[in-house]
């Protein structure tokens, strides 16, 4: 019998899978703080140490186990408490169980007949999230990331203004413009290029000292674009910017959009999860006034990658803008109501069941469990900020609004100075040097970046509610120890 079998045998394949699960439990799921976040290798070193070769004949199970072990060995452990490098972290056991189940079923959510449970589940999740946003909300899409959701919203905004673009294309359109924060996610520019608007037709709006859109500058630029003969079609506001965690003033922006007939899209990929927290929900005030919203449960709520949701207020626009009615999938004479076939409103056809891990976590924790998770993380951010303010070797970059704590490590010769930006050239080099040693050591993975006129700074963000105040002390001590050793 051939070694390839589409349905695993209970015998050797079952034994192999059991070994794989045991290995993952030991080396990924149940790592400890004593384990490293990563075992750093340069690309050249990794090429030499890892067997990447693709061969004519298959390998033995023993060799495959070695390949799996090496993959784990050299990969970043994003579930580790000290992985605080991006806007996702943690390893939720219920989310993991949900992901394993959907991977085992290998379903694709486009018609009810091939994904009955998941099709209804999507409707329920969208309906409940919409109810939490406000009256009149309830439809949307699961997307392969917030970037894709931002791109879909731009396409919807263009369609609402020029519905004939679906059939005729763009050759007859005037110059269309998107307006957004100068601190927006880079996907706004990428998808402006992708759908044919062009990066140069994304108009950047100035932000204030803590990273929020300045409404008067937005109004000025809308009128300026119109005076020049361009047609503004949408504004992208952000609730929880990537770097500083800023929350744009939505109500003021919504008033401006309403007065000019512009689509308002809110990128709440990072901040939108606050909708579960009664304590912090006010940061999202005005969100119900948008035309579309993206929320990424795989960020704040720690749902396994990927889980991104685009909500829309108009219940028909997704079908009107996207549907094609392919008869080999969406036959008109089906034996059930075609309303339950979700695929035609999507740009994707084949699609994973991202809904289940989120739904399953929601059932396991309840809305109150998500709220507790969020409130714990916000308390930890408070503590982190407090420690930065209390230690002379650190300085806040700007006032914290969210879980993002942006800070500089200051070499001894800069401590106590008030004119810190006069030393921007020196500061620019500090964070990269500390992080290079940090990553090679492997104990902590923490991101850094410059922003506008500000030199490189560290950014603390965590979605792992297993983190403790002792962990935060360790992280800051680790940075301080490396910095003091380098910059004597």
C-alpha positions in Angstrom: 0.0 0.0 0.0 1.3 3.5 -0.8 2.6 5.5 2.1 0.4 8.4 1.0 -3.1 8.1 2.3 -5.7 10.9 2.2 -7.5 9.5 5.3 -5.0 8.7 8.0 -4.9 5.0 9.1 -5.5 4.3 12.7 -2.2 2.4 12.9 1.0 4.1 12.0 -0.6 7.4 11.0 -2.4 7.6 14.3 0.8 6.8 16.2 2.6 9.5 14.2 0.0 12.1 15.0 0.0 11.2 18.7 3.7 11.8 18.8 3.3 15.1 17.0 0.6 16.3 19.5 2.8 15.2 22.5 5.7 17.1 21.0 3.6 20.2 20.5 2.3 20.0 24.1 5.8 19.8 25.5 7.6 22.3 23.3 4.9 24.9 22.3 1.7 24.8 24.3 3.3 24.4 27.8 6.5 26.4 27.6 7.7 28.1 30.7 9.4 31.4 31.5 12.7 29.5 31.6 12.3 28.6 27.9 13.6 31.1 25.4 11.3 33.1 23.1 13.5 32.1 20.2 16.8 30.6 19.4 18.2 33.3 17.1 20.1 32.3 13.9 21.1 34.5 11.0 19.6 33.5 7.7 22.9 31.9 6.7 23.2 30.0 9.9 19.6 28.7 9.6 20.2 27.6 6.0 23.1 25.5 7.3 21.3 24.0 10.3 17.9 23.3 8.9 17.1 20.8 6.2 15.0 22.8 3.7 15.6 20.4 0.7 12.6 19.1 -1.2 13.1 15.6 -2.5 11.8 13.1 -5.0 10.9 10.5 -2.4 9.1 10.8 0.9 10.8 10.6 4.3 10.4 8.2 7.2 8.3 9.2 10.2 11.5 9.4 12.2 13.0 12.0 9.8 9.7 13.8 9.7 9.7 14.1 13.6 13.2 15.6 13.4 12.0 18.1 10.9 9.1 19.0 13.1 11.3 19.4 16.2 13.7 21.6 14.3 10.9 23.8 13.0 9.8 24.3 16.6 13.4 24.7 17.8 14.1 27.6 15.5 10.7 29.3 15.5 9.5 32.2 17.6 7.3 31.1 20.5 4.6 33.7 20.2 2.7 32.2 23.2 5.6 33.0 25.5 4.8 35.8 28.0 8.0 37.6 26.9 6.9 37.8 23.2 5.8 41.4 23.1 6.9 42.2 19.6 3.7 42.6 17.7 0.0 43.2 18.3 -0.7 39.6 19.0 0.6 37.1 21.6 -0.5 34.4 23.9 -1.8 30.9 23.3 -5.4 30.4 24.4 -6.2 26.7 25.0 -9.9 27.1 23.8 -8.8 28.9 20.7 -6.2 26.3 20.0 -8.8 23.5 20.4 -11.1 25.3 18.0 -8.3 25.8 15.5 -7.3 22.1 15.7 -10.9 21.0 15.2 -11.5 23.2 12.1 -8.2 22.1 10.6 -9.2 18.5 11.2 -12.6 19.0 9.5 -10.9 21.0 6.7 -14.2 22.7 5.7 -14.5 25.7 3.5 -17.2 28.3 4.4 -18.9 29.3 1.2 -22.1 27.2 1.0 -24.4 25.9 3.8 -24.3 22.4 2.4 -20.6 22.0 2.9 -20.3 24.0 6.2 -23.7 24.0 7.9 -22.5 24.6 11.5 -20.0 27.3 10.5 -22.4 29.1 8.2 -24.9 29.6 11.0 -22.2 30.3 13.4 -20.9 33.2 11.3 -24.4 34.7 11.2 -24.7 34.5 14.9 -21.3 36.0 15.6 -21.8 38.9 13.1 -25.3 39.5 14.6 -24.0 39.7 18.2 -21.0 41.8 17.4 -23.2 44.1 15.4 -25.6 44.4 18.3 -22.7 45.4 20.5 -21.7 48.1 18.0 -25.2 49.7 17.8 -28.6 49.6 16.1 -28.7 48.6 12.5 -25.4 46.7 12.5 -25.2 43.0 11.8 -23.5 42.0 8.6 -19.9 41.5 7.7 -17.1 39.3 6.6 -14.3 37.3 8.1 -11.1 38.5 6.4 -7.5 37.2 6.2 -6.3 40.0 8.3 -7.1 43.7 9.0 -5.1 44.9 6.0 -7.5 43.0 3.7 -10.5 44.3 5.6 -9.2 47.9 5.1 -8.9 47.2 1.4 -12.4 45.8 1.1 -13.8 48.9 2.8 -12.1 51.1 0.3 -13.6 49.1 -2.5 -17.0 49.4 -0.9 -16.7 53.1 -0.5 -15.8 53.5 -4.2 -18.8 51.2 -5.1 -21.2 53.3 -3.1 -20.1 56.5 -4.8 -19.8 54.9 -8.3 -21.8 51.6 -8.4 -21.2 51.3 -12.1 -17.5 50.7 -11.4 -18.4 47.0 -10.8 -19.3 46.5 -14.4 -17.5 49.2 -16.3 -14.2 49.6 -14.4 -12.4 52.8 -13.5 -11.6 54.4 -16.9 -14.4 57.0 -16.6 -13.9 58.0 -13.0 -12.4 61.3 -11.7 -9.4 61.3 -9.4 -10.6 59.6 -6.2 -9.0 60.4 -2.8 -8.9 58.6 0.6 -8.2 60.7 3.7 -6.5 59.1 6.7 -4.2 59.8 9.7 -0.5 60.2 9.1 -0.2 57.5 11.7 -2.6 55.1 10.0 -1.8 51.4 9.2 0.3 51.1 6.0 -2.3 48.8 4.4 -4.4 51.9 3.5 -1.7 52.9 1.0 -1.1 49.3 -0.2 -4.8 48.7 -1.0 -5.2 52.2 -2.5 -2.6 51.0 -5.0 -4.1 47.6 -5.3 -7.6 48.8 -6.3 -6.3 51.4 -8.7 -6.6 54.6 -6.7 -2.9 55.0 -6.2 -0.7 55.7 -3.2 -0.4 59.3 -4.1 -4.2 59.7 -3.7 -4.1 58.9 0.0 -4.2 62.2 1.7 -2.4 62.2 5.1 -4.1 64.2 7.9 -1.9 65.7 10.6 -2.1 64.2 14.1 -1.8 65.9 17.5 0.9 65.3 20.2 -0.5 62.0 21.2 -1.3 60.7 17.7 -4.9 61.6 17.0 -6.3 63.0 13.8 -6.8 66.8 14.0 -10.4 67.3 12.8 -9.8 70.9 11.5 -7.0 69.6 9.3 -9.3 66.8 8.0 -11.9 69.4 7.1 -9.4 71.6 5.4 -7.9 68.8 3.3 -11.4 67.6 2.2 -12.2 71.0 0.9 -8.8 71.5 -0.6 -9.1 68.2 -2.6 -12.6 69.2 -3.8 -11.3 72.6 -4.9 -8.6 70.9 -6.9 -11.2 68.8 -8.8 -10.6 65.5 -6.9 -13.4 63.5 -5.3 -12.9 62.4 -1.7 -14.7 59.1 -1.2 -13.8 58.0 2.3 -12.1 58.8 5.6 -10.2 56.0 7.4 -10.1 56.7 11.2 -8.3 54.6 13.7 -9.2 53.3 17.1 -5.9 52.1 18.5 -3.1 53.1 16.1 -0.3 50.5 15.6 2.5 52.4 17.3 1.0 54.8 19.9 -2.4 53.2 20.4 -4.1 56.5 19.6 -7.9 56.8 19.4 -9.1 59.3 16.7 -12.0 61.6 17.7 -14.7 59.7 16.0 -17.7 61.9 16.6 -16.0 64.9 15.2 -14.8 63.0 12.2 -18.2 61.4 11.7 -19.8 64.9 11.6 -17.4 66.0 8.9 -18.0 62.8 6.9 -21.7 63.3 7.1 -21.6 66.9 5.9 -19.6 65.9 2.8 -21.2 62.5 2.1 -18.1 60.5 2.7 -17.8 56.8 3.7 -16.4 56.5 7.2 -14.3 53.4 7.8 -12.9 52.7 11.3 -9.8 50.6 11.6 -10.4 49.2 15.0 -8.3 46.1 14.4 -6.3 46.8 17.5 -8.7 48.8 19.7 -12.0 47.2 18.7 -11.9 44.4 21.3 -12.5 47.0 24.0 -16.2 46.6 23.0 -16.3 43.7 25.5 -15.1 45.8 28.5 -17.6 48.0 30.3 -14.7 49.7 32.0 -13.0 50.8 28.8 -15.7 50.7 26.2 -16.0 54.5 26.2 -12.8 54.7 24.2 -14.9 53.5 21.2 -17.5 56.2 21.6 -18.9 57.1 18.1 -18.0 53.8 16.5 -21.6 53.1 15.6 -21.5 56.1 13.3 -19.1 54.4 10.8 -20.1 52.7 7.6 -17.6 49.9 8.1 -15.4 48.7 11.0 -12.6 46.2 11.2 -12.0 44.4 14.5 -9.3 41.7 14.9 -10.1 39.2 17.7 -6.6 37.7 17.0 -5.1 40.9 18.5 -6.5 42.1 21.8 -8.7 39.0 22.5 -5.8 36.6 21.8 -7.8 34.4 19.3 -5.3 32.3 17.3 -4.2 33.8 14.0 -6.0 34.6 11.9 -9.3 36.1 13.0 -10.3 39.4 11.5 -13.8 40.8 11.1 -15.1 43.5 8.8 -18.5 44.8 9.9 -20.7 46.9 7.6 -23.8 48.9 8.3 -25.6 48.6 5.0 -26.9 45.0 5.0 -27.0 44.6 1.2 -23.8 46.3 0.1 -21.5 43.3 0.4 -23.7 41.3 -2.0 -24.3 44.2 -4.3 -20.6 45.0 -4.6 -19.1 41.5 -4.6 -21.7 38.9 -5.8 -21.3 37.1 -9.1 -23.8 34.2 -8.6 -21.6 31.4 -9.9 -24.2 28.7 -10.6 -21.9 25.7 -9.9 -21.9 26.9 -6.2 -24.9 29.1 -5.7 -27.5 27.3 -7.7 -31.0 28.9 -7.9 -32.9 25.7 -7.4 -31.3 24.4 -4.2 -33.3 22.4 -1.7 -32.7 25.0 1.0 -32.8 28.8 1.4 -29.9 30.2 -0.5 -29.7 33.1 2.0 -27.6 30.7 4.1 -24.9 30.5 1.4 -22.4 33.1 2.5 -19.8 32.8 -0.1 -21.2 35.1 -2.8 -20.7 38.2 -0.6 -17.0 37.4 -0.1 -14.1 38.2 -2.4 -12.6 34.8 -1.4 -14.0 31.5 -2.5 -12.2 28.8 -0.5 -12.0 30.0 3.0 -11.0 28.6 6.4 -13.5 28.5 9.4 -12.0 31.4 11.3 -15.3 31.8 13.1 -15.2 28.7 15.2 -12.1 29.4 17.4 -13.6 32.8 18.2 -17.1 31.4 18.9 -15.6 28.6 21.0 -13.5 31.0 23.1 -16.5 33.2 23.5 -18.6 30.2 24.8 -15.8 29.1 27.1 -15.1 32.5 28.6 -18.3 34.4 28.1 -18.3 38.1 27.3 -17.3 38.7 30.9 -14.2 36.5 30.4 -13.1 38.7 27.5 -13.7 41.8 29.7 -11.6 40.4 32.5 -8.8 39.6 30.1 -8.9 43.2 28.7 -9.1 44.8 32.1 -6.1 42.8 33.3 -4.0 43.9 30.3 -5.0 47.5 30.8 -3.9 47.3 34.5 -0.6 45.8 33.4 -0.1 48.6 31.0 -0.7 51.0 33.8 2.0 49.3 35.9 4.4 49.3 33.0 3.9 53.0 32.5 4.3 53.6 36.2 7.6 51.8 36.2 8.9 53.7 33.2 8.1 56.9 35.0 9.8 55.8 38.2 13.1 54.6 36.7 15.6 57.3 35.6 16.9 55.2 32.7 13.6 55.3 30.9 11.4 58.1 29.5 7.9 58.0 28.0 7.7 59.1 24.4 4.2 60.5 24.6 1.1 60.2 26.9 -0.3 56.6 26.9 -3.9 56.2 25.7 -4.1 52.4 25.5 -1.9 49.3 26.1 0.9 50.7 24.0 3.6 52.1 26.2 6.2 53.9 24.1 9.5 54.7 25.8 13.2 55.3 25.4 16.0 53.7 27.3 18.4 56.6 28.1 22.1 56.1 28.4 23.6 57.6 31.5 24.7 60.8 29.8 21.1 61.6 28.8 19.3 60.9 32.1 17.7 63.9 33.7 17.8 66.0 30.5 14.6 67.8 29.5 15.7 68.6 25.9 15.9 64.9 24.9 15.1 65.5 21.2 18.3 67.5 20.8 20.1 64.2 21.1 17.9 62.4 18.5 20.9 61.2 16.4 22.3 59.4 19.5 18.9 58.1 20.6 18.2 56.7 17.1 21.0 54.1 17.6 20.1 53.0 21.2 17.0 50.8 20.8 18.3 48.8 17.7 21.6 48.0 19.6 19.8 46.9 22.7 17.2 44.8 20.7 19.9 43.1 18.7 21.5 41.7 21.9 18.0 41.0 23.4 17.0 38.9 20.3 20.3 37.1 20.2 19.9 36.2 23.9 16.4 35.0 23.2 14.8 35.7 26.5 12.6 38.7 25.4 11.3 39.9 22.1 10.2 43.6 22.2 9.6 45.8 19.2 11.0 49.3 18.4 10.4 51.9 15.7 10.8 55.6 14.9 7.8 57.8 14.3 7.6 61.2 12.5 10.4 63.3 14.1 10.9 61.0 17.1 14.0 58.7 17.1 13.7 55.0 17.7 11.8 54.0 20.8 10.6 50.7 22.3 6.9 49.8 22.3 5.4 47.6 24.9 2.2 45.8 24.0 0.9 42.5 25.3 -2.3 40.5 24.7 -1.1 37.7 27.1 -3.0 38.1 30.3 -0.7 35.5 32.0 1.8 38.3 32.2 2.4 39.6 35.7 4.0 42.6 37.4 7.1 40.5 38.1 7.4 39.8 34.4 7.2 43.5 33.7 10.0 44.1 36.2 12.0 41.4 34.6 11.6 42.9 31.1 12.6 46.4 32.2 15.5 45.0 34.2 16.6 43.1 31.1 16.6 46.1 28.9 18.3 48.2 31.5 21.0 45.6 32.1 21.8 45.4 28.4 21.7 49.1 28.0 24.0 49.8 31.0 26.5 47.3 29.6 26.6 48.7 26.1 26.5 52.5 26.9 28.9 52.7 29.8 
